[in-house]
Amino acid sequence: QVQLVESGGGLVQAGGSLRLSCVASRFIINIGIMGWYRQAPGRERELVASITRGSSSDYADSLKGRFTISTDNAKNTVYLQMDSLKPEDTATYYCNTAPRATQYWGQGTQVTVAS
């Protein structure tokens, strides 16, 4: 059974923090690189962070220093720690493989940053 379940979003004031979680099926995690994506209204989905099995991470240039991706392989979970949030970070956040996503998408988790 395919599973991609994101959680942890919410409403936060600018400058605040959130920690997102994604529980994924083992077969998806085993593909290799996992990533967090986001999609804001009227905009295309974009990859914001990725992490390899060896815990090497990469980030969109505009997010470096504010977001941290990590994994707990024992729990099949990928995390995204988001600090110093800005209103432009408002979006629905999803996890999937990266840089090429599978056809499977979860429901996402909504992050809203108030100014």
N, CA, C and O of each residue as an XYZ file, in Angstrom:
460
protein
N       0.838     -1.184      0.000
C       0.000      0.000      0.000
C       0.879      1.243      0.000
O       1.806      1.367      0.801
N       0.574      2.157     -0.910
C       1.344      3.388     -1.004
C       0.932      4.322      0.119
O      -0.253      4.516      0.388
N       1.926      4.889      0.761
C       1.637      5.798      1.851
C       2.565      6.999      1.788
O       3.787      6.850      1.785
N       1.999      8.151      1.740
C       2.713      9.421      1.883
C       1.774     10.304      2.710
O       0.792     10.837      2.193
N       2.082     10.447      3.965
C       1.202     11.178      4.870
C       1.982     12.311      5.515
O       2.879     12.089      6.329
N       1.623     13.523      5.137
C       2.274     14.719      5.659
C       1.463     15.298      6.823
O       0.235     15.205      6.856
N       2.175     15.889      7.764
C       1.509     16.530      8.902
C       2.420     17.594      9.491
O       3.594     17.695      9.135
N       1.867     18.376     10.387
C       2.666     19.356     11.108
C       2.469     20.795     10.676
O       3.019     21.707     11.294
N       1.693     21.013      9.625
C       1.464     22.375      9.180
C       0.553     23.133     10.121
O       0.043     22.580     11.095
N       0.355     24.398      9.822
C      -0.522     25.224     10.642
C      -0.343     26.687     10.336
O       0.300     27.067      9.357
N      -0.920     27.496     11.187
C      -0.818     28.947     11.069
C       0.237     29.450     12.044
O       0.210     29.118     13.229
N       1.157     30.246     11.540
C       2.244     30.749     12.376
C       2.545     32.190     11.997
O       2.341     32.590     10.851
N       3.020     32.954     12.937
C       3.416     34.322     12.663
C       4.770     34.352     11.971
O       5.594     33.456     12.155
N       4.990     35.377     11.183
C       6.287     35.553     10.537
C       7.394     35.510     11.593
O       7.265     36.087     12.673
N       8.483     34.813     11.256
C       9.566     34.630     12.204
C       9.453     33.374     13.032
O      10.402     32.991     13.716
N       8.315     32.734     12.979
C       8.080     31.528     13.753
C       8.642     30.279     13.087
O       9.295     30.345     12.046
N       8.369     29.135     13.721
C       8.902     27.856     13.247
C       7.804     26.801     13.196
O       6.814     26.865     13.925
N       8.010     25.840     12.322
C       7.163     24.649     12.248
C       8.046     23.467     11.893
O       9.091     23.618     11.260
N       7.611     22.296     12.309
C       8.299     21.065     11.934
C       7.302     20.147     11.238
O       6.329     19.692     11.839
N       7.557     19.889      9.979
C       6.691     19.013      9.206
C       7.206     17.581      9.257
O       8.409     17.340      9.359
N       6.277     16.642      9.184
C       6.627     15.229      9.160
C       5.967     14.560      7.970
O       4.877     14.946      7.548
N       6.632     13.563      7.441
C       6.072     12.779      6.340
C       6.382     11.310      6.590
O       7.545     10.910      6.633
N       5.344     10.519      6.752
C       5.509      9.076      6.863
C       5.302      8.479      5.483
O       4.258      8.676      4.862
N       6.298      7.752      5.007
C       6.247      7.215      3.648
C       6.362      5.695      3.663
O       6.927      5.109      4.586
N       5.822      5.079      2.639
C       5.980      3.640      2.479
C       7.460      3.318      2.305
O       8.220      4.101      1.736
N       7.851      2.146      2.808
C       9.242      1.753      2.723
C       9.726      1.690      1.281
O      10.865      2.058      0.997
N       8.881      1.231      0.373
C       9.344      1.087     -1.017
C       9.605      2.446     -1.667
O      10.419      2.551     -2.584
N       8.914      3.484     -1.193
C       9.178      4.824     -1.718
C      10.493      5.335     -1.140
O      11.311      5.895     -1.871
N      10.704      5.154      0.135
C      11.957      5.592      0.760
C      13.129      4.876      0.112
O      14.192      5.470     -0.066
N      12.953      3.614     -0.243
C      14.056      2.834     -0.810
C      14.437      3.268     -2.218
O      15.486      2.866     -2.721
N      13.610      4.078     -2.858
C      13.948      4.568     -4.197
C      15.232      5.380     -4.138
O      16.033      5.365     -5.072
N      15.419      6.095     -3.021
C      16.701      6.766     -2.847
C      16.610      8.118     -2.179
O      16.737      8.218     -0.959
N      16.391      9.160     -2.963
C      16.382     10.527     -2.442
C      14.944     10.934     -2.142
O      14.044     10.741     -2.960
N      14.748     11.494     -0.969
C      13.445     12.014     -0.588
C      13.491     13.537     -0.557
O      14.524     14.144     -0.273
N      12.358     14.125     -0.854
C      12.325     15.578     -0.885
C      11.032     16.138     -0.346
O      10.022     15.442     -0.239
N      11.085     17.407     -0.010
C       9.898     18.174      0.334
C       9.631     19.154     -0.796
O      10.538     19.822     -1.292
N       8.387     19.224     -1.184
C       7.919     20.137     -2.215
C       6.888     21.083     -1.597
O       6.332     20.814     -0.533
N       6.653     22.180     -2.282
C       5.559     23.052     -1.854
C       4.879     23.655     -3.073
O       5.480     23.824     -4.134
N       3.627     23.968     -2.885
C       2.848     24.593     -3.945
C       1.985     25.689     -3.348
O       1.130     25.444     -2.497
N       2.229     26.889     -3.813
C       1.420     28.036     -3.393
C       0.300     28.247     -4.401
O       0.431     27.832     -5.552
N      -0.782     28.873     -4.003
C      -1.894     29.107     -4.928
C      -1.433     29.816     -6.196
O      -0.741     30.832     -6.131
N      -1.820     29.275     -7.347
C      -1.484     29.897     -8.613
C      -0.049     29.685     -9.070
O       0.382     30.258    -10.071
N       0.687     28.863     -8.335
C       2.083     28.634     -8.687
C       2.339     27.140     -8.871
O       1.583     26.305     -8.374
N       3.396     26.820     -9.577
C       3.757     25.433     -9.789
C       4.395     24.846     -8.521
O       4.973     25.556     -7.698
N       4.266     23.535     -8.404
C       4.904     22.852     -7.296
C       6.423     22.936     -7.463
O       6.940     22.757     -8.565
N       7.134     23.208     -6.368
C       8.577     23.329     -6.434
C       9.238     22.479     -5.363
O       8.693     22.279     -4.277
N      10.417     21.987     -5.690
C      11.202     21.213     -4.736
C      11.948     22.183     -3.833
O      12.646     23.072     -4.321
N      11.808     22.020     -2.525
C      12.457     22.956     -1.605
C      13.641     22.348     -0.884
O      14.561     23.067     -0.495
N      13.636     21.020     -0.698
C      14.736     20.371      0.008
C      14.743     18.890     -0.333
O      13.701     18.300     -0.617
N      15.927     18.300     -0.300
C      16.046     16.873     -0.561
C      17.140     16.287      0.304
O      18.026     16.998      0.778
N      17.067     14.966      0.507
C      18.053     14.288      1.345
C      18.280     12.885      0.805
O      17.335     12.186      0.438
N      19.541     12.486      0.762
C      19.886     11.156      0.292
C      19.843     10.155      1.437
O      19.654     10.530      2.594
N      20.019      8.881      1.107
C      20.056      7.857      2.154
C      21.227      8.079      3.087
O      21.195      7.700      4.258
N      22.261      8.701      2.545
C      23.438      8.976      3.353
C      23.345     10.293      4.111
O      24.329     10.763      4.682
N      22.153     10.886      4.110
C      21.857     12.126      4.837
C      22.544     13.347      4.264
O      22.745     14.337      4.968
N      22.907     13.288      2.988
C      23.395     14.492      2.331
C      22.189     15.283      1.850
O      21.319     14.748      1.163
N      22.142     16.554      2.213
C      20.953     17.347      1.931
C      21.243     18.482      0.958
O      22.386     18.906      0.784
N      20.189     18.952      0.342
C      20.290     20.065     -0.597
C      19.029     20.898     -0.462
O      17.967     20.385     -0.109
N      19.154     22.191     -0.747
C      18.050     23.117     -0.555
C      17.941     24.086     -1.703
O      18.926     24.390     -2.375
N      16.728     24.572     -1.924
C      16.561     25.679     -2.846
C      17.355     26.863     -2.305
O      17.399     27.085     -1.095
N      17.977     27.613     -3.193
C      18.873     28.687     -2.776
C      18.206     29.672     -1.823
O      18.833     30.152     -0.878
N      16.962     29.964     -2.068
C      16.274     30.981     -1.266
C      15.955     30.497      0.144
O      15.558     31.290      0.997
N      16.126     29.197      0.393
C      15.737     28.644      1.684
C      16.915     28.211      2.541
O      16.742     27.854      3.707
N      18.094     28.242      1.975
C      19.262     27.797      2.727
C      19.430     28.607      4.001
O      19.352     29.836      4.006
N      19.663     27.872      5.079
C      19.841     28.529      6.362
C      18.572     28.637      7.172
O      18.629     28.893      8.375
N      17.415     28.445      6.533
C      16.144     28.548      7.263
C      15.458     27.193      7.412
O      14.796     26.942      8.420
N      15.608     26.327      6.427
C      14.964     25.015      6.439
C      16.017     23.924      6.631
O      17.141     24.036      6.142
N      15.636     22.874      7.347
C      16.510     21.718      7.552
C      15.720     20.443      7.336
O      14.693     20.223      7.978
N      16.198     19.608      6.436
C      15.549     18.326      6.161
C      16.318     17.225      6.880
O      17.545     17.266      6.969
N      15.585     16.246      7.390
C      16.214     15.123      8.073
C      15.323     13.898      7.934
O      14.176     13.993      7.497
N      15.863     12.757      8.307
C      15.090     11.526      8.200
C      15.268     10.676      9.451
O      16.268     10.787     10.161
N      14.298      9.842      9.700
C      14.392      8.784     10.702
C      14.028      7.506      9.959
O      12.851      7.171      9.825
N      15.033      6.803      9.483
C      14.775      5.640      8.642
C      14.022      4.542      9.381
O      13.247      3.801      8.775
N      14.244      4.436     10.664
C      13.545      3.415     11.444
C      12.039      3.671     11.467
O      11.247      2.741     11.620
N      11.656      4.928     11.316
C      10.240      5.290     11.343
C       9.700      5.609      9.951
O       8.553      6.036      9.818
N      10.514      5.407      8.911
C      10.100      5.746      7.536
C       9.579      7.177      7.467
O       8.587      7.448      6.791
N      10.234      8.076      8.152
C       9.744      9.445      8.275
C      10.787     10.447      7.815
O      11.977     10.314      8.099
N      10.311     11.442      7.106
C      11.144     12.551      6.660
C      10.607     13.819      7.324
O       9.396     14.034      7.378
N      11.496     14.638      7.817
C      11.106     15.864      8.514
C      11.577     17.094      7.752
O      12.535     17.039      6.980
N      10.887     18.199      7.983
C      11.336     19.487      7.481
C      11.165     20.503      8.610
O      10.049     20.893      8.953
N      12.278     20.913      9.167
C      12.279     21.957     10.192
C      12.349     23.296      9.471
O      13.273     23.552      8.698
N      11.369     24.139      9.730
C      11.295     25.431      9.060
C      11.376     26.534     10.106
O      10.515     26.635     10.980
N      12.396     27.344     10.014
C      12.620     28.446     10.950
C      12.567     29.778     10.219
O      12.664     29.838      8.993
N      12.413     30.840     10.991
C      12.370     32.197     10.425
C      11.397     32.258      9.256
O      11.723     32.784      8.191
N      10.231     31.729      9.459
C       9.245     31.653      8.384
C       8.806     33.028      7.920
O       8.719     33.978      8.698
N       8.532     33.104      6.618
C       8.105     34.346      5.980
C       6.740     34.133      5.327
O       6.374     32.999      5.017
N       5.995     35.198      5.118
C       4.688     35.038      4.452
C       4.793     34.329      3.110
O       3.873     33.608      2.723
N       5.888     34.519      2.399
C       6.044     33.860      1.096
C       6.285     32.361      1.207
O       6.323     31.669      0.189
N       6.447     31.847      2.418
C       6.547     30.405      2.621
C       5.165     29.752      2.683
O       5.056     28.527      2.735
N       4.129     30.557      2.676
C       2.773     30.022      2.706
C       2.524     29.144      1.488
O       2.686     29.585      0.350
N       2.129     27.903      1.734
C       1.927     26.933      0.662
C       1.442     25.619      1.276
O       1.415     25.448      2.495
N       1.067     24.710      0.400
C       0.841     23.331      0.823
C       2.132     22.567      0.584
O       2.714     22.637     -0.498
N       2.578     21.836      1.603
C       3.844     21.136      1.538
C       3.608     19.630      1.393
O       2.760     19.041      2.063
N       4.384     19.038      0.503
C       4.275     17.614      0.194
C       5.657     16.958      0.261
O       6.680     17.622      0.101
N       5.668     15.664      0.497
C       6.922     14.919      0.365
C       6.778     13.911     -0.763
O       5.676     13.476     -1.096
N       7.909     13.550     -1.341
C       7.950     12.578     -2.416
C       9.417     12.305     -2.718
O      10.300     12.877     -2.079
N       9.677     11.449     -3.672
C      11.057     11.238     -4.093
C      11.534     12.469     -4.862
O      10.735     13.271     -5.345
N      12.836     12.593     -4.960
C      13.421     13.763     -5.622
C      14.679     13.339     -6.387
O      15.272     12.316     -6.046
N      15.099     14.078     -7.390
C      14.423     15.262     -7.916
C      13.214     14.948     -8.788
O      12.465     15.840     -9.186
N      13.039     13.650     -9.079
C      11.862     13.265     -9.854
C      10.867     12.598     -8.910
O      11.186     11.598     -8.267
N       9.675     13.149     -8.832
C       8.668     12.616     -7.922
C       7.987     11.395     -8.521
O       7.878     11.263     -9.740
N       7.531     10.504     -7.645
C       6.710      9.388     -8.109
C       5.326      9.923     -8.480
O       5.036     11.106     -8.301
N       4.499      9.053     -8.986
C       3.132      9.437     -9.341
C       2.248      9.569     -8.102
O       1.112     10.034     -8.188
N       2.764      9.169     -6.981
C       1.955      9.150     -5.772
C       2.164     10.437     -4.980
O       3.298     10.863     -4.762
N       1.088     11.039     -4.561
C       1.153     12.243     -3.747
C       0.203     12.092     -2.568
O      -0.891     11.541     -2.695
N       0.637     12.586     -1.434
C      -0.230     12.625     -0.269
C      -1.148     13.829     -0.334
O      -1.218     14.523     -1.348
N      -1.842     14.064      0.748
C      -2.784     15.188      0.787
C      -2.074     16.515      1.079
O      -2.651     17.589      0.910
N      -0.837     16.425      1.511
C      -0.087     17.628      1.835
C      -0.468     18.180      3.201
O      -1.432     17.739      3.828
N       0.311     19.149      3.641
C       0.005     19.842      4.889
C       0.133     21.345      4.648
O       1.129     21.813      4.097
N      -0.873     22.082      5.062
C      -0.935     23.504      4.775
C      -0.119     24.303      5.789
O      -0.255     24.129      7.000
N       0.722     25.174      5.268
C       1.487     26.108      6.093
C       1.063     27.514      5.716
O       1.133     27.907      4.552
N       0.628     28.258      6.703
C       0.223     29.639      6.482
C       1.024     30.516      7.425
O       1.003     30.324      8.641
N       1.736     31.488      6.849
C       2.562     32.391      7.640
C       1.943     33.782      7.584
O       1.851     34.391      6.518
N       1.528     34.267      8.722
C       0.895     35.584      8.806
C       1.953     36.657      9.031
O       2.919     36.461      9.768
N       1.745     37.789      8.379
C       2.702     38.896      8.523
C       2.385     39.741      9.730
O       3.087     40.715     10.003
